[in-house]
Amino acid sequence: MTRQLFSSAKALCIPLSYLPLGLLLLLSACGSIKPQAPVAANQTVAVKPLPPITSNIHIPIKVEMKPFFKMADDAFDKDFKGNDKPCSGLRYDYKVRREPLQVSGKGKTVMLDLDLAYGFKGEYCAGCLFETCVNPPIPFSCGWTEKLRRANVKLSTDIEILPNYQLKSVSRFTDVKTIDPCEVTFANININSILMGQLKPQLSTFAGMIDKEVAKQSLKPYIIPVWNALQEAIKIDMVGYLKFQPNQLSIGEINMNGSQLSFSVGLKAAPTISSTPSENKTMALPNLSSYQKSDGFEVYTDLFLNYDSLSGQVYNTIKNETFVMGGKKIQVTYLKLFPAKEKLGVEVGFTGSNKGVFYLLGVPEFNAKTSQLRLKQVEYDIATKNVLIKSAKWMLDETIRKKLEQQMVFDVSDLVKLTQESINASLNQKMDYGVRLQGKLGSLDLVDYSIQPNALVVRSITKGDLKVFINQ
């Protein structure tokens, strides 16, 4: 009788709660499918190191040149006098008062304007004998006791930046123009022209003083803050730490606009994003290299897709679905992703005509345009297949496998969007040393993945433009 009861219960798969306690242990496996987990379950492959990318970052810098020229202007006399008193011919004294130097510029050349006020007095001796005029000398005067006459002097200065960040200039006076000249002429000699000629050596001395003062100036105070700031790790929410790792600097063509000297610093860097801020020593400012036009930056970063979160995405789409094959059916009770070397494993719990668990293996595939992760080439694990052949061959019907493969789509667009927003925010902020970043993320593309113990690591490449400004 007992043997018949066993036989009947096994055939009908009577629920265990309806049987006597003595039969529970014997019938506990009734219709239950429990294959071994895949051999490669929970095995992973080492994460590939982030490949370095050389990027160029554009740093526009503006330097107000007025203070540099003011130093030369302050060192040069505001009033000066001179004379020439031969025994015969023109004898004269002159005085000159100058106004402050006016600075403007265009291109690589600084234009310097200098307004002068002058006057002279003297006499003309037609002939001289024993240091005495033979005839009474003829006196003349212009702008001496009356209002000074006016003249304008123009100088030009070509600016160059040396590899050691020092400024170099070559200044020269280009024109002296009288505005209301003194028309005093003796013996076809224009005294005004002679006086302007006397000023030229003085102006050449002034040009040399300008070059001397400019040569004292270095651009390092403008560039060191940028250099130091970009060696600091920048926190990116939910992503990690961005470090630009600059290694080379170059300066492009300089341009004068009014009194401002503008130039572009091309900063070559190898930016990285890591989960922790690395402790690298600050690199000293190198000498300038040949300029390379900056065209934005690129950096790789890793996004972490937690298996539990991905599992929940798929389970929420299939938890109410019934898989029907002929007269048999099952419902999924839980779904769990796990690593399996180069593949993702899927543990599926189910109930229905049979109950238990089975295992699938698939290969991740990304669609960068839709920001979707899809599991392709989904197959039963060999151990699952062997158990199903013996106890539930009907489950090997392609219906279950194909439907599950269709459902194995994971939307990572939210993560991509949040990552883009976080990186964008990190590229637009104020930093130490008065440095301000202004950048824009152009794209974030998924390019690779790595299967790790608790998450699928998705490698992305970020491309954008970045400018760095510093308070002058």
Phi, psi and omega in degrees: 000313179300319180298320179295321179298315175304313184297316181292316180299319180294321181292321184269346185055058179294138176304137185298332182293344181270353186259157175300154183303325182294341182264348186300315183294327182285329187251010185297335180267014183300114178069008183271133181247116183222077178288164174292148176296155179306148181303322184272008183303135178065016173262141183230168177248141182303142178291133177292141178296149178295122180289133178286144177233131176279124181237155177245129182244134185269126179233100176280132180232138177238134181236125176283119186273347182305316181299325181294315182285334178295326178300317178291321181297319180291331182278347183261137183303143177275332179231136175213156184231164177197170178201167174209119187226076175287168180293317179238158181094209183279128172241129184206158168243146176224157175224144183224135172238132181246153176268167178300150181293135176255131187248132171209171181190166178205134181068227181266000187250132173266128178260130182242127178250135180226115177270134181241151169234130188218164175200161179208161175215158179175201180206160179245124179250115184290327180206153186224138178221126182051047176064021179228137179295134178292317178250156178302133180291150180263118182280158173209159181202146177205121178066022183263305177261345177257191182299136179297147175275162187245150175211160179233134179245137177242134174235156175232146181228121175268128185256141178221145177253122182276162181302337180267015176076004176282151175270144175230135178228152173235109184252148178205148178271137189248337184197142171235121184232124177277140182266314175227077188292158173275120180267077180241120183226133174228131178052047180060021177251122179273112184295326179299319180294322178297319180296317179298325177294326179294332182284339186300316177299323178297319181291324177295322176298319179297318178299319178296323178293323177300312181297323180295318180289319179297322182295341178284346189267141178236147178272358182304318179301336179277328189263326182303318179301320178294315181301314181290319182297322183281000172264355178274146177287136181252122182288130175241114182305134176067001182242307183150224184230127178265129176229125185282328180052063179293146180222355183202144179231145174215156180239129182276193184297136180271157182213129176265132175226102188069237179257007181261133174264120180246141175204162181250132173262125174264115182255116178271131185216167175234074186294144177222155173238122181232165183285337180230151178286120181284153181257077179264145176290145178291128181275136180293152180295121180278167172292163182288145176250178177296141186287138172234131182299133181279139181221038177094190182219161177225145178206141174271147173213156180251131175256141184250118178256106183294135182299321181297318179294316179296319179299317180298323178303311184289316183299323180296337180271342185238000188294336180257007184267140176252130178262116185249130175227105183062235178266005182255154178204155175218158171234141180281129180260335174198163181214134185219126177270148177208157180285147176213070185057241184279358182242167171257132175265150178232117174266123185242118173267143184211165174215167182137225178301327168228165177221162179140225184210148170219164186237136175241155174232139179212168181250124179294143177217134184252145171243103185296328182292320182261356183055047180240143172252128180235142176266116182252166178054044181287124181223153171294140172295151185301320180295318177298316182299318181296320180292318182295325178300323184276325190240339181206065185300332182298336180287346178283356174304142185296347184303309183296311184300314182294318181294319178294321178298321178295329182275348184279063179237125184243122180274117179248017183296324179297317179295318179297317181296314180297322178295316178300315181296320181293317179293319178301317179297321181291337180272001180225084183201163174269139180242183176293168175067018180075020182267138178233132178265142174222107185219171178212129180279123180275319183201158172222108185248136176277126188237343184195171177214164177214131183269117184240171188307314186246355184203156171270119182269117182255121180271132179231156174244129183252132178235140180194183177243146182216132172238148181237127180242153178225138176296127183273000000 
